[in-house]
């Protein structure tokens, strides 16, 4: 419901370079939260997607911990 807001709050912590499985291109501005959540609904979520979201959230939490 608030994925756009969360993605905005995370700023650069939620944006990575991403090459999809079997992809022949690389997205240098892949917005992790916005692009991963729909994969739950269409059953295309992979273990790598879960790890990517986990890594981004941990980096964001670590960066905001002392604020």
PDB file as gemmi writes it, atoms N, CA and C in Angstrom:
CRYST1    1.000    1.000    1.000  90.00  90.00  90.00 P 1                      
ATOM      1  N   UNK A   1       0.806  -1.176   0.000  1.00  0.00           N  
ATOM      2  CA  UNK A   1       0.000   0.000   0.000  1.00  0.00           C  
ATOM      3  C   UNK A   1       0.869   1.268   0.000  1.00  0.00           C  
ATOM      4  N   UNK A   2       1.945   1.269   0.758  1.00  0.00           N  
ATOM      5  CA  UNK A   2       2.812   2.440   0.839  1.00  0.00           C  
ATOM      6  C   UNK A   2       4.186   2.183   0.219  1.00  0.00           C  
ATOM      7  N   UNK A   3       4.237   1.321  -0.770  1.00  0.00           N  
ATOM      8  CA  UNK A   3       5.539   0.960  -1.340  1.00  0.00           C  
ATOM      9  C   UNK A   3       6.246   2.159  -1.969  1.00  0.00           C  
ATOM     10  N   UNK A   4       5.499   3.049  -2.608  1.00  0.00           N  
ATOM     11  CA  UNK A   4       6.129   4.246  -3.191  1.00  0.00           C  
ATOM     12  C   UNK A   4       6.728   5.126  -2.108  1.00  0.00           C  
ATOM     13  N   UNK A   5       6.025   5.273  -1.005  1.00  0.00           N  
ATOM     14  CA  UNK A   5       6.511   6.090   0.101  1.00  0.00           C  
ATOM     15  C   UNK A   5       7.767   5.482   0.718  1.00  0.00           C  
ATOM     16  N   UNK A   6       7.745   4.179   0.914  1.00  0.00           N  
ATOM     17  CA  UNK A   6       8.907   3.491   1.492  1.00  0.00           C  
ATOM     18  C   UNK A   6      10.102   3.589   0.553  1.00  0.00           C  
ATOM     19  N   UNK A   7       9.867   3.375  -0.741  1.00  0.00           N  
ATOM     20  CA  UNK A   7      10.941   3.467  -1.720  1.00  0.00           C  
ATOM     21  C   UNK A   7      11.550   4.867  -1.708  1.00  0.00           C  
ATOM     22  N   UNK A   8      10.709   5.893  -1.613  1.00  0.00           N  
ATOM     23  CA  UNK A   8      11.190   7.273  -1.562  1.00  0.00           C  
ATOM     24  C   UNK A   8      12.005   7.524  -0.294  1.00  0.00           C  
ATOM     25  N   UNK A   9      11.530   7.011   0.839  1.00  0.00           N  
ATOM     26  CA  UNK A   9      12.239   7.193   2.101  1.00  0.00           C  
ATOM     27  C   UNK A   9      13.618   6.536   2.072  1.00  0.00           C  
ATOM     28  N   UNK A  10      13.726   5.403   1.423  1.00  0.00           N  
ATOM     29  CA  UNK A  10      14.990   4.678   1.380  1.00  0.00           C  
ATOM     30  C   UNK A  10      16.001   5.335   0.445  1.00  0.00           C  
ATOM     31  N   UNK A  11      15.505   6.134  -0.478  1.00  0.00           N  
ATOM     32  CA  UNK A  11      16.353   6.823  -1.447  1.00  0.00           C  
ATOM     33  C   UNK A  11      17.368   5.879  -2.089  1.00  0.00           C  
ATOM     34  N   UNK A  12      18.650   6.206  -2.058  1.00  0.00           N  
ATOM     35  CA  UNK A  12      19.667   5.410  -2.752  1.00  0.00           C  
ATOM     36  C   UNK A  12      19.908   4.042  -2.107  1.00  0.00           C  
ATOM     37  N   UNK A  13      19.443   3.831  -0.875  1.00  0.00           N  
ATOM     38  CA  UNK A  13      19.600   2.514  -0.256  1.00  0.00           C  
ATOM     39  C   UNK A  13      18.674   1.479  -0.896  1.00  0.00           C  
ATOM     40  N   UNK A  14      17.636   1.929  -1.567  1.00  0.00           N  
ATOM     41  CA  UNK A  14      16.688   1.018  -2.204  1.00  0.00           C  
ATOM     42  C   UNK A  14      16.818   0.948  -3.708  1.00  0.00           C  
ATOM     43  N   UNK A  15      17.915   1.478  -4.244  1.00  0.00           N  
ATOM     44  CA  UNK A  15      18.159   1.466  -5.691  1.00  0.00           C  
ATOM     45  C   UNK A  15      19.481   0.763  -5.945  1.00  0.00           C  
ATOM     46  N   UNK A  16      19.459  -0.238  -6.826  1.00  0.00           N  
ATOM     47  CA  UNK A  16      20.661  -1.024  -7.101  1.00  0.00           C  
ATOM     48  C   UNK A  16      20.793  -1.269  -8.596  1.00  0.00           C  
ATOM     49  N   UNK A  17      21.958  -1.739  -8.999  1.00  0.00           N  
ATOM     50  CA  UNK A  17      22.137  -2.260 -10.340  1.00  0.00           C  
ATOM     51  C   UNK A  17      21.613  -3.684 -10.350  1.00  0.00           C  
ATOM     52  N   UNK A  18      20.846  -4.045 -11.352  1.00  0.00           N  
ATOM     53  CA  UNK A  18      20.168  -5.342 -11.346  1.00  0.00           C  
ATOM     54  C   UNK A  18      20.159  -5.939 -12.745  1.00  0.00           C  
ATOM     55  N   UNK A  19      20.526  -7.197 -12.826  1.00  0.00           N  
ATOM     56  CA  UNK A  19      20.399  -7.963 -14.061  1.00  0.00           C  
ATOM     57  C   UNK A  19      19.446  -9.112 -13.786  1.00  0.00           C  
ATOM     58  N   UNK A  20      18.298  -9.155 -14.454  1.00  0.00           N  
ATOM     59  CA  UNK A  20      17.343 -10.232 -14.191  1.00  0.00           C  
ATOM     60  C   UNK A  20      17.902 -11.579 -14.632  1.00  0.00           C  
ATOM     61  N   UNK A  21      17.372 -12.670 -14.051  1.00  0.00           N  
ATOM     62  CA  UNK A  21      17.821 -13.993 -14.474  1.00  0.00           C  
ATOM     63  C   UNK A  21      17.658 -14.155 -15.989  1.00  0.00           C  
ATOM     64  N   UNK A  22      18.673 -14.623 -16.620  1.00  0.00           N  
ATOM     65  CA  UNK A  22      18.715 -14.826 -18.068  1.00  0.00           C  
ATOM     66  C   UNK A  22      18.559 -13.525 -18.837  1.00  0.00           C  
ATOM     67  N   UNK A  23      18.764 -12.394 -18.169  1.00  0.00           N  
ATOM     68  CA  UNK A  23      18.623 -11.096 -18.813  1.00  0.00           C  
ATOM     69  C   UNK A  23      19.848 -10.749 -19.637  1.00  0.00           C  
ATOM     70  N   UNK A  24      19.620 -10.023 -20.699  1.00  0.00           N  
ATOM     71  CA  UNK A  24      20.711  -9.585 -21.550  1.00  0.00           C  
ATOM     72  C   UNK A  24      20.930  -8.086 -21.402  1.00  0.00           C  
ATOM     73  N   UNK A  25      20.393  -7.528 -20.331  1.00  0.00           N  
ATOM     74  CA  UNK A  25      20.546  -6.104 -20.068  1.00  0.00           C  
ATOM     75  C   UNK A  25      20.736  -5.897 -18.571  1.00  0.00           C  
ATOM     76  N   UNK A  26      21.168  -4.719 -18.186  1.00  0.00           N  
ATOM     77  CA  UNK A  26      21.354  -4.380 -16.775  1.00  0.00           C  
ATOM     78  C   UNK A  26      20.627  -3.073 -16.491  1.00  0.00           C  
ATOM     79  N   UNK A  27      19.785  -3.094 -15.491  1.00  0.00           N  
ATOM     80  CA  UNK A  27      19.076  -1.902 -15.047  1.00  0.00           C  
ATOM     81  C   UNK A  27      19.913  -1.263 -13.942  1.00  0.00           C  
ATOM     82  N   UNK A  28      20.438  -0.081 -14.187  1.00  0.00           N  
ATOM     83  CA  UNK A  28      21.316   0.560 -13.204  1.00  0.00           C  
ATOM     84  C   UNK A  28      20.543   1.346 -12.155  1.00  0.00           C  
ATOM     85  N   UNK A  29      19.247   1.507 -12.341  1.00  0.00           N  
ATOM     86  CA  UNK A  29      18.401   2.245 -11.401  1.00  0.00           C  
ATOM     87  C   UNK A  29      17.188   1.399 -11.005  1.00  0.00           C  
ATOM     88  N   UNK A  30      17.425   0.183 -10.567  1.00  0.00           N  
ATOM     89  CA  UNK A  30      16.362  -0.753 -10.200  1.00  0.00           C  
ATOM     90  C   UNK A  30      15.859  -0.417  -8.802  1.00  0.00           C  
ATOM     91  N   UNK A  31      14.589  -0.038  -8.684  1.00  0.00           N  
ATOM     92  CA  UNK A  31      13.966   0.300  -7.408  1.00  0.00           C  
ATOM     93  C   UNK A  31      13.459  -1.002  -6.769  1.00  0.00           C  
ATOM     94  N   UNK A  32      14.162  -1.439  -5.764  1.00  0.00           N  
ATOM     95  CA  UNK A  32      13.970  -2.773  -5.194  1.00  0.00           C  
ATOM     96  C   UNK A  32      12.564  -2.996  -4.642  1.00  0.00           C  
ATOM     97  N   UNK A  33      12.089  -2.124  -3.780  1.00  0.00           N  
ATOM     98  CA  UNK A  33      10.788  -2.333  -3.135  1.00  0.00           C  
ATOM     99  C   UNK A  33       9.665  -2.318  -4.166  1.00  0.00           C  
ATOM    100  N   UNK A  34       9.644  -1.305  -4.997  1.00  0.00           N  
ATOM    101  CA  UNK A  34       8.567  -1.159  -5.984  1.00  0.00           C  
ATOM    102  C   UNK A  34       8.541  -2.324  -6.971  1.00  0.00           C  
ATOM    103  N   UNK A  35       9.702  -2.841  -7.351  1.00  0.00           N  
ATOM    104  CA  UNK A  35       9.752  -3.913  -8.344  1.00  0.00           C  
ATOM    105  C   UNK A  35       9.608  -5.307  -7.748  1.00  0.00           C  
ATOM    106  N   UNK A  36       9.855  -5.460  -6.456  1.00  0.00           N  
ATOM    107  CA  UNK A  36       9.806  -6.791  -5.860  1.00  0.00           C  
ATOM    108  C   UNK A  36       8.423  -7.144  -5.324  1.00  0.00           C  
ATOM    109  N   UNK A  37       7.726  -6.209  -4.731  1.00  0.00           N  
ATOM    110  CA  UNK A  37       6.423  -6.510  -4.137  1.00  0.00           C  
ATOM    111  C   UNK A  37       5.418  -7.124  -5.119  1.00  0.00           C  
ATOM    112  N   UNK A  38       5.322  -6.660  -6.368  1.00  0.00           N  
ATOM    113  CA  UNK A  38       4.381  -7.307  -7.299  1.00  0.00           C  
ATOM    114  C   UNK A  38       4.721  -8.774  -7.601  1.00  0.00           C  
ATOM    115  N   UNK A  39       5.961  -9.161  -7.401  1.00  0.00           N  
ATOM    116  CA  UNK A  39       6.362 -10.548  -7.665  1.00  0.00           C  
ATOM    117  C   UNK A  39       5.717 -11.523  -6.684  1.00  0.00           C  
ATOM    118  N   UNK A  40       5.289 -11.030  -5.517  1.00  0.00           N  
ATOM    119  CA  UNK A  40       4.546 -11.878  -4.582  1.00  0.00           C  
ATOM    120  C   UNK A  40       3.226 -12.303  -5.200  1.00  0.00           C  
ATOM    121  N   UNK A  41       2.562 -11.379  -5.879  1.00  0.00           N  
ATOM    122  CA  UNK A  41       1.244 -11.659  -6.446  1.00  0.00           C  
ATOM    123  C   UNK A  41       1.296 -12.548  -7.673  1.00  0.00           C  
ATOM    124  N   UNK A  42       2.296 -12.355  -8.523  1.00  0.00           N  
ATOM    125  CA  UNK A  42       2.333 -13.159  -9.749  1.00  0.00           C  
ATOM    126  C   UNK A  42       3.208 -14.405  -9.618  1.00  0.00           C  
ATOM    127  N   UNK A  43       3.635 -14.699  -8.389  1.00  0.00           N  
ATOM    128  CA  UNK A  43       4.365 -15.937  -8.077  1.00  0.00           C  
ATOM    129  C   UNK A  43       5.692 -16.054  -8.822  1.00  0.00           C  
ATOM    130  N   UNK A  44       6.359 -14.925  -9.047  1.00  0.00           N  
ATOM    131  CA  UNK A  44       7.655 -14.966  -9.731  1.00  0.00           C  
ATOM    132  C   UNK A  44       8.805 -14.588  -8.804  1.00  0.00           C  
ATOM    133  N   UNK A  45       8.519 -14.535  -7.514  1.00  0.00           N  
ATOM    134  CA  UNK A  45       9.520 -14.160  -6.526  1.00  0.00           C  
ATOM    135  C   UNK A  45      10.586 -15.247  -6.406  1.00  0.00           C  
ATOM    136  N   UNK A  46      11.843 -14.831  -6.396  1.00  0.00           N  
ATOM    137  CA  UNK A  46      12.946 -15.785  -6.255  1.00  0.00           C  
ATOM    138  C   UNK A  46      13.669 -15.536  -4.933  1.00  0.00           C  
ATOM    139  N   UNK A  47      14.488 -16.455  -4.571  1.00  0.00           N  
ATOM    140  CA  UNK A  47      15.298 -16.311  -3.359  1.00  0.00           C  
ATOM    141  C   UNK A  47      16.214 -15.089  -3.478  1.00  0.00           C  
ATOM    142  N   UNK A  48      16.729 -14.845  -4.665  1.00  0.00           N  
ATOM    143  CA  UNK A  48      17.590 -13.673  -4.881  1.00  0.00           C  
ATOM    144  C   UNK A  48      16.826 -12.368  -4.640  1.00  0.00           C  
ATOM    145  N   UNK A  49      15.548 -12.332  -5.038  1.00  0.00           N  
ATOM    146  CA  UNK A  49      14.727 -11.144  -4.785  1.00  0.00           C  
ATOM    147  C   UNK A  49      14.586 -10.901  -3.285  1.00  0.00           C  
ATOM    148  N   UNK A  50      14.347 -11.946  -2.546  1.00  0.00           N  
ATOM    149  CA  UNK A  50      14.184 -11.835  -1.097  1.00  0.00           C  
ATOM    150  C   UNK A  50      15.473 -11.333  -0.457  1.00  0.00           C  
ATOM    151  N   UNK A  51      16.600 -11.864  -0.885  1.00  0.00           N  
ATOM    152  CA  UNK A  51      17.890 -11.432  -0.343  1.00  0.00           C  
ATOM    153  C   UNK A  51      18.175  -9.971  -0.692  1.00  0.00           C  
ATOM    154  N   UNK A  52      17.789  -9.569  -1.881  1.00  0.00           N  
ATOM    155  CA  UNK A  52      18.014  -8.196  -2.317  1.00  0.00           C  
ATOM    156  C   UNK A  52      17.215  -7.211  -1.453  1.00  0.00           C  
ATOM    157  N   UNK A  53      15.957  -7.532  -1.197  1.00  0.00           N  
ATOM    158  CA  UNK A  53      15.135  -6.679  -0.342  1.00  0.00           C  
ATOM    159  C   UNK A  53      15.708  -6.656   1.072  1.00  0.00           C  
ATOM    160  N   UNK A  54      16.079  -7.803   1.574  1.00  0.00           N  
ATOM    161  CA  UNK A  54      16.650  -7.901   2.919  1.00  0.00           C  
ATOM    162  C   UNK A  54      17.912  -7.042   3.032  1.00  0.00           C  
ATOM    163  N   UNK A  55      18.799  -7.144   2.059  1.00  0.00           N  
ATOM    164  CA  UNK A  55      20.037  -6.354   2.076  1.00  0.00           C  
ATOM    165  C   UNK A  55      19.746  -4.853   2.054  1.00  0.00           C  
ATOM    166  N   UNK A  56      18.818  -4.429   1.208  1.00  0.00           N  
ATOM    167  CA  UNK A  56      18.488  -3.007   1.120  1.00  0.00           C  
ATOM    168  C   UNK A  56      17.886  -2.498   2.425  1.00  0.00           C  
ATOM    169  N   UNK A  57      16.981  -3.267   3.010  1.00  0.00           N  
ATOM    170  CA  UNK A  57      16.364  -2.845   4.269  1.00  0.00           C  
ATOM    171  C   UNK A  57      17.386  -2.787   5.394  1.00  0.00           C  
ATOM    172  N   UNK A  58      18.291  -3.749   5.448  1.00  0.00           N  
ATOM    173  CA  UNK A  58      19.319  -3.741   6.491  1.00  0.00           C  
ATOM    174  C   UNK A  58      20.264  -2.553   6.341  1.00  0.00           C  
ATOM    175  N   UNK A  59      20.642  -2.227   5.104  1.00  0.00           N  
ATOM    176  CA  UNK A  59      21.497  -1.056   4.881  1.00  0.00           C  
ATOM    177  C   UNK A  59      20.792   0.229   5.299  1.00  0.00           C  
ATOM    178  N   UNK A  60      19.515   0.325   4.955  1.00  0.00           N  
ATOM    179  CA  UNK A  60      18.748   1.517   5.316  1.00  0.00           C  
ATOM    180  C   UNK A  60      18.609   1.632   6.834  1.00  0.00           C  
ATOM    181  N   UNK A  61      18.275   0.530   7.498  1.00  0.00           N  
ATOM    182  CA  UNK A  61      18.141   0.561   8.955  1.00  0.00           C  
ATOM    183  C   UNK A  61      19.472   0.901   9.621  1.00  0.00           C  
ATOM    184  N   UNK A  62      20.553   0.363   9.108  1.00  0.00           N  
ATOM    185  CA  UNK A  62      21.868   0.679   9.648  1.00  0.00           C  
ATOM    186  C   UNK A  62      22.220   2.144   9.484  1.00  0.00           C  
ATOM    187  N   UNK A  63      21.847   2.720   8.356  1.00  0.00           N  
ATOM    188  CA  UNK A  63      22.167   4.121   8.097  1.00  0.00           C  
ATOM    189  C   UNK A  63      21.329   5.053   8.960  1.00  0.00           C  
ATOM    190  N   UNK A  64      20.115   4.663   9.286  1.00  0.00           N  
ATOM    191  CA  UNK A  64      19.237   5.536  10.070  1.00  0.00           C  
ATOM    192  C   UNK A  64      19.265   5.244  11.559  1.00  0.00           C  
ATOM    193  N   UNK A  65      20.017   4.251  11.970  1.00  0.00           N  
ATOM    194  CA  UNK A  65      20.054   3.838  13.369  1.00  0.00           C  
ATOM    195  C   UNK A  65      20.516   4.941  14.298  1.00  0.00           C  
ATOM    196  N   UNK A  66      21.486   5.720  13.905  1.00  0.00           N  
ATOM    197  CA  UNK A  66      22.057   6.734  14.767  1.00  0.00           C  
ATOM    198  C   UNK A  66      21.464   8.120  14.572  1.00  0.00           C  
ATOM    199  N   UNK A  67      20.446   8.216  13.757  1.00  0.00           N  
ATOM    200  CA  UNK A  67      19.845   9.535  13.488  1.00  0.00           C  
ATOM    201  C   UNK A  67      18.881   9.897  14.598  1.00  0.00           C  
TER     202      UNK A  67                                                      
END                                                                             
